[in-house]
């Protein structure tokens, strides 16, 4: 299937590794031009890797997603380079693990800046441009925890639901203006962050990483975690013109882990 991404411009945040990198790589494979951002030294290496693998044009911009000025600069540099933004992939590193009493109000404040306000600020920076063009596609990477809270991740469980609320509201507002808004909500997908979470659980429970991975997938009908490649294909389709009538949807990328009908 041709996803219709040839010549489109995609801005993917927190794309140096993990699910953000998977999204950026597949979009590039399908013909999109990319702007990617992250704080780490890995960003430039990721850009070079994607360019080498796909032949796509990639702009790498160092940006801290908790800084409104750096987000504004990221969007300005993207528009200066490509003159348009067709796709916005909202992504940010997950907040730290912990139960409620393990955390302090300052932890919540930092997590709000990272998880919620990064999405808000990116949308404020990009949506006016999409409205002027009369088209666009926004996809927020969140988590299946919006349907199924995950033990020891109270920050993520709580705040990601707020982002889904934002996406649902924007879908109502922006759909009539030609802009599609969706989210994709992965269950356990093997990335460096998931490896870190499994390591944290193994230490607390005095088990192995392999045992913890088996535990979290025991109720997944497909019997395993998703892969980064599978995730990249799913989000590229959702963001693309091939999914032109998919709007206001929270897509579960979970191997059937969420059992609810709605």
WOLINBEL-V464614 format. One record per residue. N is the residue number from 0. RES is the residue in one letter. BURIAL is + if it has 24 or more other C-alpha atoms within 12 Angstrom, else -. Layout:
N|RES|BURIAL  N|RES|BURIAL
This chain:
0|X|-  1|X|-  2|X|+  3|X|+  4|X|+  5|X|-  6|X|+  7|X|+  8|X|+  9|X|+  10|X|+  11|X|+  12|X|+  13|X|+  14|X|+  15|X|+  16|X|+  17|X|+  18|X|+  19|X|+  20|X|+  21|X|+  22|X|+  23|X|+  24|X|+  25|X|+  26|X|+  27|X|+  28|X|+  29|X|+  30|X|+  31|X|+  32|X|+  33|X|+  34|X|+  35|X|+  36|X|+  37|X|+  38|X|+  39|X|-  40|X|-  41|X|-  42|X|+  43|X|+  44|X|-  45|X|+  46|X|+  47|X|-  48|X|+  49|X|+  50|X|+  51|X|-  52|X|-  53|X|-  54|X|-  55|X|+  56|X|+  57|X|+  58|X|+  59|X|+  60|X|+  61|X|+  62|X|+  63|X|+  64|X|+  65|X|+  66|X|-  67|X|-  68|X|-  69|X|+  70|X|+  71|X|+  72|X|-  73|X|+  74|X|+  75|X|-  76|X|+  77|X|+  78|X|+  79|X|-  80|X|-  81|X|-  82|X|-  83|X|+  84|X|+  85|X|+  86|X|+  87|X|+  88|X|+  89|X|+  90|X|+  91|X|+  92|X|+  93|X|+  94|X|+  95|X|+  96|X|+  97|X|+  98|X|-  99|X|-  100|X|-  101|X|-  102|X|-  103|X|-  104|X|-  105|X|-  106|X|-  107|X|+  108|X|-  109|X|+  110|X|+  111|X|+  112|X|+  113|X|+  114|X|+  115|X|+  116|X|+  117|X|+  118|X|+  119|X|+  120|X|+  121|X|+  122|X|+  123|X|-  124|X|+  125|X|+  126|X|+  127|X|-  128|X|+  129|X|+  130|X|+  131|X|-  132|X|-  133|X|-  134|X|+  135|X|+  136|X|+  137|X|+  138|X|+  139|X|+  140|X|+  141|X|+  142|X|+  143|X|+  144|X|+  145|X|+  146|X|+  147|X|+  148|X|-  149|X|+  150|X|-  151|X|+  152|X|+  153|X|+  154|X|+  155|X|+  156|X|+  157|X|+  158|X|+  159|X|+  160|X|+  161|X|+  162|X|+  163|X|+  164|X|+  165|X|+  166|X|+  167|X|+  168|X|-  169|X|+  170|X|+  171|X|-  172|X|-  173|X|+  174|X|+  175|X|-  176|X|-  177|X|+  178|X|+  179|X|+  180|X|+  181|X|+  182|X|+  183|X|+  184|X|+  185|X|+  186|X|+  187|X|+  188|X|+  189|X|+  190|X|+  191|X|-  192|X|-  193|X|+  194|X|-  195|X|-  196|X|+  197|X|+  198|X|-  199|X|-  200|X|+  201|X|-  202|X|-  203|X|-  204|X|-  205|X|-  206|X|-  207|X|-  208|X|-  209|X|-  210|X|-  211|X|+  212|X|+  213|X|-  214|X|-  215|X|+  216|X|+  217|X|-  218|X|-  219|X|-  220|X|-  221|X|-  222|X|-  223|X|-  224|X|+  225|X|+  226|X|+  227|X|+  228|X|+  229|X|-  230|X|+  231|X|+  232|X|+  233|X|+  234|X|+  235|X|+  236|X|+  237|X|+  238|X|+  239|X|+  240|X|+  241|X|-  242|X|+  243|X|-  244|X|-  245|X|+  246|X|+  247|X|+  248|X|+  249|X|+  250|X|+  251|X|+  252|X|+  253|X|+  254|X|+  255|X|+  256|X|+  257|X|+  258|X|-  259|X|-  260|X|-  261|X|-
